[in-house]
């Protein structure tokens, strides 16, 4: 009746980036980085064209059942003059996004040329090091593969004690614009302090999914994103290897979502491809419902139940895993992660462990704007097969585990393993 859902929905992504560790390069927003980001052609005229483009997209292309985007005219009218004066790209985007948040929905936001490039290519500019201040030093927690920090020789666990000759403090930041150099003094283990120079540059952010084992009985597959970096072949191999486990844990904590095609792939590794998991309700489906029912409005859950086009898992290239499954979630689990968690909860009876998800589930796509900007905007709502609209209604865990800052170990994973062991009895 409506064709394939996969043809109706291009992508499922999140608007807000997760809070990074201090100085993580793709979120580098220091003054030098802001200057590097600023495009010479970012004039008042271009800013006006961007605002006009946002208006056009919201009025003609954006869709959320029951939401009237006409409110944008009033919001923009009272803020347009001020926005036109903002000369920094990041500050301009922040101002526009502040207005867009008034709609109270996810998956709508203005992206700068730099953030658009990162989304499309995975390339970013910076140092590629994440660190946290502890006991008078910045402890390196992550070093991006192939980044300037990695090439300079920094490793996880190094203690940075000076930046450009100044002792580090809680306010210190590992931030630099393109080609800007920082001189770092650090200590590794019990060795004497060493000094290196790290020049910020462009590199590809690669975060690989991982498989690890707990007590040789339980497999844990950490999936970081459903966007760039999601490797279907690698995940097929992980699930194949993990199929001998007494239970598989899928860790989706801080996974902000991604493409519905990748989500369908992961679903297919655990749920029969003929089993519908939910419904994407777009403008076409809603209009068809209103026409058939001869009404002027309709509840999104009723429309989803009425609609014939359902979202289903993809037929897997390897044998589907039918054993015990637990899914780890938290507030950082959003969008595609929430759809997967809800489907596993409703259809597989999986243990859902951790904290409630974000409640940010709208299918969205992107519209090109002047100056290299783009607007992410929603085109479909989503309702699970058992009738839960996930936008604004997070997936709740079947086993809630609150995590206290500074606690040792991984109590959420421990709770999942305990649930597996309890079910064996």
Secondary structure, DSSP 8 states (H G I E B T S, - for coil): ----HHHH--BB--SS-----BT-GGG--SHHHHHHH--TT--HHHHHHHHHHHHHHHHHT---TT--TTHHHHHHHTTHHHHHT--SHHHHHHHHHHHHGGG--SS-EEE-HHHHHHHHH-EEEE--EEEEEETTEEEEEEE-TTSHHHHHT--TT-EEEEETTEE--TT------TT-EEEEEEE-TTS--EEEEEE-EEEE-----EEEEETTTEEEEE---BSTT--HHHHHHHHHHHTTSSEEEEE-TT---B-HHHHHHHHHTTS-TTSEEEEEEEHHHHHHHHHHHT-S---HHHHHHH-S--EE----SS----S-EEEEE-TT--THHHHHHHHHHHHS--EEEES-------EEEEEE-GGG-EEEEEEEEEEETTS-B-TTS----SEE----TT-SS-HHHHHHHHHHHHHH-
